[in-house]
């Protein structure tokens, strides 16, 4: 197992679950998010249970100075990062025309520019050492027309596929993880009460098996991980379903 993993968006949801599971494998952690209290509490809990070192790096990745600190940490060859998990993100209502354009720009930057910059920063050391693993939290929405969220995740999937093909031969793998709806606080942060997504119960996933499948696929060097048979089927169907039907389906939920 790699010695150190850096995880963005680590204070809750899938980011926290990645932290727990990587620590259980013996990895030291660098936990990145905006909420210092949540990060500190998580670091103490994980450190106490698994005996690993948990570094807290408080950063708002939309602020250039904060992002530069994370880039600098990835450039630190004396304390190398062997696993990067680009997980930070947020959602917006699917009404692009009605959304504030600055919110949309921030959404684009956090889902596209930030993981691109952090991947670039991590690759320098990883390629020099001939080993490394990058995991990008994308979404099944990347296969479906779903406002700017689907567009951002589609970019991340395409980028990960290319980067994995480009760098896996040099020991560095890049994997886009594409879950569907997962029981985390992601949707509640949109202001939507739990259980009011309008999505059938059978389509909801749990964080623990979702992350476990993602880590298995990353370890196998897969460019894309879809951690559920039901969502693998949905992804396959997107190649056959007419675009107007996909666009209609993409309006479901938030």
HUGIUR-V704398 format. One record per residue. N is the residue number from 0. BURIAL is I if it has 9 or more other ideal C-beta (glycine too) atoms within 8 Angstrom, else O. Layout:
BEGIN
n->N burial->BURIAL
n->N burial->BURIAL
END
This chain:
BEGIN
n->0 burial->O
n->1 burial->I
n->2 burial->O
n->3 burial->I
n->4 burial->I
n->5 burial->I
n->6 burial->I
n->7 burial->I
n->8 burial->I
n->9 burial->I
n->10 burial->I
n->11 burial->I
n->12 burial->I
n->13 burial->I
n->14 burial->I
n->15 burial->I
n->16 burial->I
n->17 burial->I
n->18 burial->I
n->19 burial->I
n->20 burial->I
n->21 burial->I
n->22 burial->I
n->23 burial->O
n->24 burial->O
n->25 burial->O
n->26 burial->I
n->27 burial->I
n->28 burial->I
n->29 burial->I
n->30 burial->I
n->31 burial->I
n->32 burial->I
n->33 burial->O
n->34 burial->O
n->35 burial->O
n->36 burial->O
n->37 burial->I
n->38 burial->I
n->39 burial->I
n->40 burial->O
n->41 burial->I
n->42 burial->I
n->43 burial->I
n->44 burial->O
n->45 burial->I
n->46 burial->I
n->47 burial->O
n->48 burial->O
n->49 burial->I
n->50 burial->O
n->51 burial->I
n->52 burial->O
n->53 burial->I
n->54 burial->I
n->55 burial->I
n->56 burial->I
n->57 burial->I
n->58 burial->I
n->59 burial->O
n->60 burial->I
n->61 burial->I
n->62 burial->O
n->63 burial->O
n->64 burial->O
n->65 burial->I
n->66 burial->I
n->67 burial->O
n->68 burial->I
n->69 burial->I
n->70 burial->I
n->71 burial->O
n->72 burial->I
n->73 burial->I
n->74 burial->I
n->75 burial->I
n->76 burial->O
n->77 burial->O
n->78 burial->O
n->79 burial->I
n->80 burial->I
n->81 burial->I
n->82 burial->I
n->83 burial->I
n->84 burial->I
n->85 burial->I
n->86 burial->I
n->87 burial->I
n->88 burial->I
n->89 burial->O
n->90 burial->I
n->91 burial->I
n->92 burial->O
n->93 burial->I
n->94 burial->O
n->95 burial->O
n->96 burial->O
n->97 burial->O
n->98 burial->I
n->99 burial->O
n->100 burial->O
n->101 burial->O
n->102 burial->I
n->103 burial->I
n->104 burial->O
n->105 burial->I
n->106 burial->I
n->107 burial->I
n->108 burial->I
n->109 burial->I
n->110 burial->I
n->111 burial->I
n->112 burial->O
n->113 burial->I
n->114 burial->I
n->115 burial->I
n->116 burial->I
n->117 burial->I
n->118 burial->I
n->119 burial->O
n->120 burial->I
n->121 burial->I
n->122 burial->I
n->123 burial->I
n->124 burial->I
n->125 burial->I
n->126 burial->I
n->127 burial->O
n->128 burial->I
n->129 burial->O
n->130 burial->O
n->131 burial->I
n->132 burial->I
n->133 burial->I
n->134 burial->I
n->135 burial->I
n->136 burial->I
n->137 burial->I
n->138 burial->I
n->139 burial->I
n->140 burial->I
n->141 burial->I
n->142 burial->I
n->143 burial->I
n->144 burial->O
n->145 burial->I
n->146 burial->I
n->147 burial->I
n->148 burial->I
n->149 burial->I
n->150 burial->I
n->151 burial->I
n->152 burial->I
n->153 burial->I
n->154 burial->I
n->155 burial->I
n->156 burial->I
n->157 burial->O
n->158 burial->I
n->159 burial->I
n->160 burial->I
n->161 burial->O
n->162 burial->I
n->163 burial->I
n->164 burial->O
n->165 burial->O
n->166 burial->I
n->167 burial->I
n->168 burial->O
n->169 burial->O
n->170 burial->I
n->171 burial->I
n->172 burial->I
n->173 burial->I
n->174 burial->I
n->175 burial->I
n->176 burial->I
n->177 burial->I
n->178 burial->I
n->179 burial->I
n->180 burial->I
n->181 burial->I
n->182 burial->O
n->183 burial->I
n->184 burial->O
n->185 burial->I
n->186 burial->I
n->187 burial->I
n->188 burial->O
n->189 burial->I
n->190 burial->O
n->191 burial->I
n->192 burial->O
n->193 burial->O
n->194 burial->O
n->195 burial->O
n->196 burial->I
n->197 burial->O
n->198 burial->I
n->199 burial->O
n->200 burial->O
n->201 burial->O
n->202 burial->I
n->203 burial->I
n->204 burial->I
n->205 burial->O
n->206 burial->I
n->207 burial->O
n->208 burial->I
n->209 burial->I
n->210 burial->I
n->211 burial->I
n->212 burial->I
n->213 burial->I
n->214 burial->I
n->215 burial->O
n->216 burial->I
n->217 burial->I
n->218 burial->O
n->219 burial->O
n->220 burial->I
n->221 burial->I
n->222 burial->I
n->223 burial->I
n->224 burial->I
n->225 burial->I
n->226 burial->I
n->227 burial->I
n->228 burial->O
n->229 burial->I
n->230 burial->I
n->231 burial->I
n->232 burial->O
n->233 burial->I
n->234 burial->I
n->235 burial->O
n->236 burial->O
n->237 burial->I
n->238 burial->O
n->239 burial->O
n->240 burial->I
n->241 burial->O
n->242 burial->O
n->243 burial->O
n->244 burial->O
n->245 burial->I
n->246 burial->I
n->247 burial->O
n->248 burial->I
n->249 burial->I
n->250 burial->O
n->251 burial->O
n->252 burial->O
n->253 burial->O
END
